[in-house]
Amino acid sequence: MSSRPSLSELREVTQPASTMSRRNAEHWLARIVLRKVSLRVTSLLIRTPVTANQLTGLMIVVGLIAAVPAGLAGFGTAVIAWLLVLGYFLLDLCDGEVARWHKQTSVTGVYLDRVGHYIVEAALLTAYGVRAGGQQWGMWSTLGAITALLAILVKAETDLVDVARARKGLPVVQDGAAADTGVDAATPRNSAMAGIRRVVSKLHLHQITGALESSALLVVAAGYDVIRGGDQGVKVFAGLMFVVAATMAVLHLVSILASRRLQ
């Protein structure tokens, strides 16, 4: 392959429809704009010796650095945290694109990527609690840590489906409806639960505690506190993160148990 491909050639290899069309493979902001940016960044990265796993490592470092200003007071620190999260998210897109271009995709890369998301999102959610508590250890910092654990639990619930199936010698559940039955294994068999799942998916409620959404909401909360004075906005924000994480941990577990993913 050419070392200086056109953007269309690069897109064909690094952003194939088979990958981009997978359920939950693409964040809404990536579909709208960030994939266009990442493609141009990747066009530069493939000319360097940097590897996909090195980019994943850098992604984790940038995400953890973002947690520092996220835990500090002030509107400016919230904006800095959000910008760093954007960099973290962009690197998350680029590492996969570089891996696909250089044919460096590996189990190690997938593992590092998953671990990175666990660590960074947990660090950010904990930082929000520290910020709400005025950088003091106490109720709010504890709430932030609990929120982080709940958010990690949601991710683990998804990953453990593959673990459970692998230990029973079953294949990984594929996205969408099965070709032979036309049934989506991820859809709960209970109609009421299936309806709740559709609503949550449509509203993207499961993404609220994610790095990108939560850091943007932090900017809104910090801006509110600048206008109104005090720290009420940040405290409401930290409480919202806990409520969403706790709700999703329960609903997601019930959804999995009520679906065909464990069959």
N, C-alpha and C positions, 0 to 999 in steps of 0.2 A: 504494500500500500504506500501511496505517496506520503512523504513527510510533511507536505504542505497541501493537504486536501482542501477542496472547496467546502463551504459550509453545508451544502446539500449532500456532498459525499460523506462528510463527517456525521451529519445527522442520520443518514441511512444506516450507519454502523453503530453509532453510540446511542441513538434514540429510536430504536426499532419499534414498530407498532406492537410487536409481540410483548415487549417489555412495558411500553408506556400505557397499554390498554389494560393491564392487570388491575384487579380490584385493590384499592388503597396504594397502588404503586406511585401515583402522582398526587402531590399536594396541589390544591387549587391554585395557589400563587405560582407554582412551578409551571402549570399548564398555561397560565395567562402571560407570564413574563420571564420568570427565572430560568426556564429552559433555554430561552433565547440568549440570555446573558451567559449561562453556563457553557453553551456551545462555543461562544467566542473565547471564553477563558480556556476551555479545553483545547481549542485550536492552537493556543500558545503553549499549554502544558505538554502536549504530545511531542513538542520539539525539544523538550528538556529531558534529563535523565530521571526525573521524579517518577516514582511508581504509584500505583493506585493505593497500596497499603500505606505508603508514606503520607499521601493526601488524607487518608482516613485518620491517621494519627494526628495530623495537623488539625483536622476537623474537630477532634476531641479536645485538643489543647485550646483552640479558639472558643469552643463552647464553654469550657471550664473557666476561661478568663472572663467570659460574658457574665458568669455568675457573681463575680466580684462587684462590679458596679450595680448589678441587680439587687444586691443586698445592702447597698448604701443609700442614704437619703438624698433627695433632690431630683429635680426634673431632668437635669443634664445627665446624671448617671443613668437614669432610665432610658434616655435616648441612646447613650453609648452602649448599654446592654443590648438594646434592640438592634443596633447596627452590627454589633459583634455576632449576634444570633443570625442576622442575614448572611454574614460571612461564613458562619458555621453551616448554614443551610446550603449556601452556594457550593462549598467544598464537598458537602454530602452528595450533591448532584455530580460534581466534576469527578469524584473518585470512581464512580461507576462508569462514567463515560470514558475516562482514560483506560479503565480496566477492559472495557469492551473493545476499544480501538486497538490496544496492544495485546488483546487476548490474554489478559492477566486475571480474569475472573477466577476466583478460588473460594473454597470453603473458609479459608482463613480470613479472606476479605469480608465475606458475609458475616462471619463471627465478630470480627472487629467492629464492623458497622453497627451490629445489634448492641454490642457492649457499649459502644460510644453513645448511642441514643439513650440507653439506660442511665449511664453515668451523668451525661449532660443535663437531661431533663430533670433528673433527681436533684442535681446541684442547683439548678435554677429555681425549682419549686421550694427547696429548702431556703434559698436566698430570699425569696419573697416573704417568707415568714420572719426571717431575721430583719428585713427592712421594716415590716409592720410592727415589730417589737422594738424598734429604735436601736438596732444592733446590740440588743441585750438578750441574753439567754433566758428564756422563760416560756410563758404560755404560747406566744406567737411563733417563736422559733421552733417549739415543739410541734405546733400545728403544721408548720412548713415541712418539718421532717416527716410527719405522718402522711401529709399530702404526697410527698415524694415517694414514700413506700407504697401508697395506694396506686399511684400512677405506674410505678414499676410492676405492681401486681397485675395491672391490666395488660401490660405488654407480655408478662410471663404467662398469663392465661392463654394468650394466643400462641406463643412459642411452645408451650407445653402440650398443645394439641399434636404438633408434629412429633414431639418426644414420645408421647403415649402411643401414637400410631406406629412409630418406628420400632418401639419395643415389642409390639405385637406383630411386627413384620408386615404392616399395612403401608400402602403408598401414601404420599403427601396428598392432602385434599386439594384439588385444583379449583381455581376461581371459576365462578359462574355455574351454569347448569351442566350436569353430566350429559354426555352425548347419548348414552343409552336410555336414561330415564327422564331426562329433561328437568331434573330436580336439582336445585342448588343446595349442596350439603350444608352451607353456612346458614340457611334460612331456618329459623325455629319451626318445629312441627306445630306448635300452638299458635293459632291465628292471632290472638291478642299479643303474644310476645313478638310475633313476626311484624305486627303493625308498629309496636314500639321501636323495634330495631330499624324499620324503614324511616320513622320520624327522626330518630337519633342520627341516622346516616345522612338524611337529607339536610338536616340543620348543622351537620358536622360538629355535634356536641362532643364527640369523642376526641376532637382535635383541640378543644379549648385549653387543655393543660399541656399541649405540645409547646415546644420551644418558641416557634414563630408566633402563634396566636397569643400565648401568655405574655411574651415580652412586649407585644403590641398593646395588649390590655394594660400592662404595667405603665406604659407611657401615658395612656388615657387616665389611669388612676393618679399618677404623679402630677399630671397636668391639672386634674381636678383639685388636688391638694394645694397647688400653687395658686389657683384662682380663689378657692374658698378658705385657704389656710388650714393648718393642722395636718393630721395624717389619716383622716377618716376614709378617704378614697383608697389608700393603700391597704388599710385594714379590711375594708369590704372586699377588695380584690383578693386578698389572701384567703378570706373566708370563702369566697366564691370558688377558688381553686380547690379548696378542701371538699366542698359540697359536690362539685363536679367529679372529682377523682373518686370519692366514696361511692357516689351513685353509679359511675361507670364500672367500678370494680365489681359491684353486685350485679348490675344488669348484664355486663359482659359474661360473667361466669354463668348466670342463668341462661343466657342466650346460647352459649356453647353446649351446656348440658341438655338444652331443649332442641338442639339441632342434630343433624346426622353426621357431624364431624368426628364423633367418637365411635362411629359404627364401622 
